[in-house]
Amino acid sequence: MGFLSKDVKAGEYVSVISEQCQFQGTLDLQGSLRIDGALEGNVDNAKYVTVSKSGTVKGDITAQGVVIIGKMTGDIVADSVEILSDAKITGNIRSKSILIEGGAKVSATIQVVGEEEASLDEEEIAADEPKKAEEPKKESKAEKKDNKKGDK
């Protein structure tokens, strides 16, 4: 599953944050990224991002495809998202397609968008978080009686 099981095309760059590595900051990638270690920061414009079983991310990811096997706290904006059975994720997810395997622990607001929303922006995820709609005020029995008397 995910981009690791596919053949990497010639010329595609794959960056790795190894298991012994801890990285803080923002990564702006044109290629793909595999996170085996710890990342505290954001990943922007990546082709594919995989957070392996030993990997942890505290930050946001914007990519074409994202596979989470490890732990993540943050928002994901991607065309496709796979959350595998060992994953633990907290945050917001906005994607055209999403797969969640049984056993994954997900505490997230998930928004599946259509093809017409092909352009996924990081700022849109915050704007699209569900807002509590105001419930219409219910009339009391006394108000209903007063309204009926006024109709006569």
C-alpha positions, 0 to 999 in steps of 0.5 A: 500500500502507498507509494513505497510499494510502487516503483519510483519513477526515474528522476523522482526524489525521495527524501528520508527522515531516518529513525535516529533523526529528529527534525524541526522546521518546514519542508518544501518538497518537489518529491516524496518524503518518508518519515521514520524519525520525528518531524516537528513542523510542516511538509508543503507541496510534496508528491507523496508523504509516508509516516512509517510505523516508527515515525511521528509528526507534529505539524501539517502535511500538504501533498498529493498522497499521504500514508500514515502508519505511525503517529501524527498530530496535525492537519492533512490536505491531500488528493488521497490519504491512507491511514493504516491499522497501526496509525494514531492521528489527531487533527483535520483531514481534507482529501478527495479520497480516504482509506482508513484500515480497521484498528487505526485510531483516528480523532479527526474532522474528515472532509472528502471533497469532490473533483470540482475542488481539485485545488486544495489549499492549506488555509481552506482546511481551517475555514472549512472546520465545522461550525456549530449552527444556531438551532432555531428557537423553540416556542414555549407552549405559552408563546404558541397559544399567544401566536394562535390567538393573534391569528384569529 
